Amino acid sequence: FSEAEIRELFYNLGIKKGSVVFVHSSMNQIKTEFPFYQLTDILLDIIGKEGTILFPCWQEIKDFDQYVRNGIVFDVKRTPTCLGILPELARRRKGSVRSLSPYNSVVAIGNNADYFVREHHLDELSLGKKSPFFKLAQENGIILGIGVTTRYLSFVHCVEDTYEGIFPMQVRHIESTPMKVKTLDNEIITVNVKLPHPNISVRNIPSYLKKHIAPEIARDFKINRTNFFVAQAKPLLTEMSKLAQKNITIYRK
């Protein structure tokens, strides 16, 4: 992909001045004529000073029980992300802001970066109403997948944490788990998180979206044999909530 092709793609997906864009990515799955890290700069140039870019930036935790038992501290400034090089570079970028959520941390760059991440750790449900994910829907954000399919679309879990009724299945543990976090001021605080229930392991997001969600709201597509996806946060959350009322979710029954 040339820079001109990437810019045209972003424009065609509705990304413009003032847009809020949440980016999932795999730089191993896309070839560019320019240094891959310039993708962030291209997006920032398109959205301008009024826009905001967010990346998933959670840490790697292989064993939750051991993590908590050993009192491991999530250092918001230094703990790397396990979600690839683009979010990691965003985390290190001057002016970026990372949320204090020790499980589903998000890093934001741009005009409203602080607004999106500042309350994240105050919600036991990490995709709840204080999270960047719910705020993304409120601000009519666009979710972009570069080199990945909707299998990695984490936003779909927002409906589970914000659903007004009783969600059709248990997706989180009832008891919250205390996790230690080191803030930018080097203060150690405790953040309570309701961790995912094993029920969520059996799911098929691409199939669910293809069957139940209109393509103008969320869709997978390929260009030059490279995977991409795009989703509109607000209508996707609305439609998923309606489907949950009918016991239709991303999970197997």
C-alpha positions, 0 to 999 in steps of 0.5 A: 500500500502506498500512502495515497492508497491508505489515505484514500481508504481512510477517507472512504471509511468516513474518517475525517477532521474531528473523527474519533477512531479506535484502531486494532492492528497487526503490522505483520499482516500489512505491507506498506511502501512507507514505514508502518509506524507512519500509519498513526501520523497519517490518521492524526493528519486526517483527523486534525487537532479536533480528533482523537485516536485510541488503541487497545493497550492491555498488558499480558496476564497469563495467570490471573490468580498468580498475578494477584497472589504475587501482588504484581503492579500494573505500571501505567507508564512502563508496563508494555502492551501485548497487542502489537507494535502500533499500540506500543509506539502509541503508548510511548508517544509524547502526549499520549494518555493511558487509562489506569484499567489494569485489565483493558487499558486503552491509550489515547492521542489527540484533542479529547484523549484525557476525557476518554481514559480518565475514568476507566479505572473507576468502573469495575466493568472494564467496558462499562459506562465510564470506559473509553469503549462506551464513550466511543459510542457516545461520541459516534466513534469509528472502529478500524481494523488494519491487518485484522478481522472482526475476530479482534473487535473488543468493542462487542463486549461493551454491550455486556457491561452496559446492558440495561437488562439481564444479559442472556449469559454470565460473562464476568465473575460476580466478585471483583478482583483487586489489582494494584496500579502505579499511576503517573505520580508513582502512587500505588492504588488498588483498582477493582475489576470484575474479570471475564467468566470462562463462558466468553471463550466460545464465541464467533464475532465475524459470523455474528456480525455477518448474520445479524448486523448491517454491513454499513454498521460493521463489516469485514473486507479485504484489499490486496488480500489484506484484512480490514474491518470498520464498525460504527460504535454507536449503532453497533452498540444499539443493535447488539442491545436489541439482539441481546433482548432476543437472546442473540449474542456472539456466544454459543448457547 
